């Protein structure tokens, strides 16, 4: 199977559940194929949890069953070992046995991630960054593919702990679903896809084909001029007077991976300047700190990106 077909099959399968959100599904699928973690920030009840469940069911493991999916509801009383796992004493063998935590799954949903303490957020940070969990002297690894999908509600601040910049930087992109249009909402009222259709959803893509598509992303061609534009856009965020904190070199790597994956999702084996414009805000906005919180960082990022792209065209 061609990798472009794999992406198309995933999006088509997800669209049966996530109605009227074609661009969101393209960006989210690009994040999956680029081996990134995604933060979904939106109001309650828009389907953030359903997105994670849907994609976990669409990809089959080696035995034809859906990928291993775990959901963690983050709360203030959660402890690090609640998510990473713990060594427990087995009286029969008189030895310690590791009981894996929910982060050792293929797709991990970190629901309302900003409702837990920084200590727990740090435990999640290790597995996101290093793809491993350290318990005592032993190291445990999540299965492949591995992805963390985190959700947070932007309108509630009581009982929340803002994510530190180091953890935000581990998310390849931040996305929002937004409200459905009228036709999509009518279809949701008629069928309620988050209930019955989701429970009956069968895998549409094998694990092997999905991993092959992830490897194909690496081979997507990005012209040197566009790579220079990515580097310049990232550097511009560090120099722009509106930002206290600009994007990191990791952001540049994520930016490159994301635009390559988006090109593949849209049926191309090469990156265009339009891919840069589409991915700039989802990849960069959550990493930046504004001097004036009333300003919209997405608008500034778009202006920076357009300036660099226009410079390429004029040059």
Buried (B, 14 or more C-beta within 10 A) or exposed (E): EEBBEBBBBBBEBBBBBBBBBEEBBBBBBBBBBBBBBBBBBBBEEBBBBBBBBBBBBBBBBEEEEBBBBBBBEBBEEBEBBBBBBBBEEEEEEEEBEBEBBBBBBBBBBBBBBBBBBEEBBEBBBBBBBEEEBEBEEEEBEBEEBBBBBBBBBEEEEEEBBEBEEEBBBBBBBBBBBEEBEEEBEEBBEEBEBBEEEBEEBEBBBBBEBBBBBBEBBEEBEBEEEBBEBBBBBBBBBEEBEBBEBBBBEBBBEBBBBBBBBBBBBBEBEEBBBEBBBBBBBBBBBBBBEBEEEEEEBBEBBBEBBBEBBEEBEEE
